[in-house]
Amino acid sequence: MSFAFRQAIKSIGELSADEKALMAHCLISSLESKQDENVDEAWAKLAEKRYLEIESGAVKGVAWEEIKNIVKEQDA
């Protein structure tokens, strides 16, 4: 075990609940993988494509209420 890990474990009891929550958040955030640099651009292109499909009439939108009703029917 590293010195930093041992110190963190030793100090946990001295932390307030808020500090522990912040520590947990920081640890979990540090595990997240690096975001692909092209993700935002890819989402923007997809959103524009979908928008143009709806505007041109190539596809028809579905109301949220209709989607919820379909899901309810499938769950029944």
C-alpha positions in Angstrom: 0.0 0.0 0.0 1.1 3.5 -0.8 1.8 6.1 1.9 -1.0 8.3 0.5 -3.5 5.4 0.8 -2.5 4.6 4.4 -2.8 8.3 5.3 -6.3 8.5 3.7 -7.5 5.4 5.6 -6.1 6.7 8.9 -7.8 10.0 8.4 -11.2 8.8 7.5 -12.4 8.8 11.1 -11.6 12.4 11.4 -13.7 13.5 8.4 -17.2 14.9 8.7 -20.0 13.2 6.8 -19.8 16.0 4.2 -16.1 15.5 3.8 -16.5 11.8 3.5 -19.1 12.3 0.8 -16.8 14.7 -1.1 -13.9 12.2 -0.8 -16.1 9.4 -2.2 -17.1 11.6 -5.1 -13.5 12.5 -5.8 -12.5 8.8 -5.8 -15.3 7.7 -8.0 -14.7 10.6 -10.4 -11.1 9.7 -10.7 -12.1 6.2 -11.9 -14.0 7.5 -14.9 -12.2 6.9 -18.2 -11.0 9.8 -20.3 -13.7 11.1 -22.6 -13.1 10.5 -26.3 -12.2 13.9 -27.9 -14.7 13.3 -30.8 -17.7 12.5 -28.7 -19.2 16.0 -28.6 -18.7 16.4 -32.3 -20.3 13.0 -33.1 -23.3 13.8 -30.9 -23.7 17.2 -32.5 -23.6 15.7 -36.0 -26.2 13.0 -35.0 -28.5 15.6 -33.5 -28.3 17.8 -36.6 -29.0 14.7 -38.8 -32.1 13.8 -36.7 -33.3 17.4 -36.8 -33.0 17.5 -40.6 -34.8 14.2 -40.9 -37.8 15.5 -38.9 -37.8 18.9 -40.7 -37.8 17.3 -44.1 -40.6 14.9 -43.1 -38.4 11.8 -43.7 -39.2 10.6 -40.2 -42.1 11.4 -37.9 -41.7 12.3 -34.3 -43.6 10.4 -31.5 -45.2 12.2 -28.6 -43.8 11.3 -25.2 -47.3 10.4 -23.9 -47.6 7.9 -26.8 -44.2 6.3 -25.8 -45.3 6.1 -22.2 -48.5 4.4 -23.2 -46.7 1.8 -25.3 -44.3 1.0 -22.4 -47.2 0.6 -20.0 -48.9 -1.8 -22.4 -45.8 -3.9 -22.8 -45.4 -4.0 -19.0 -49.0 -5.2 -18.5 
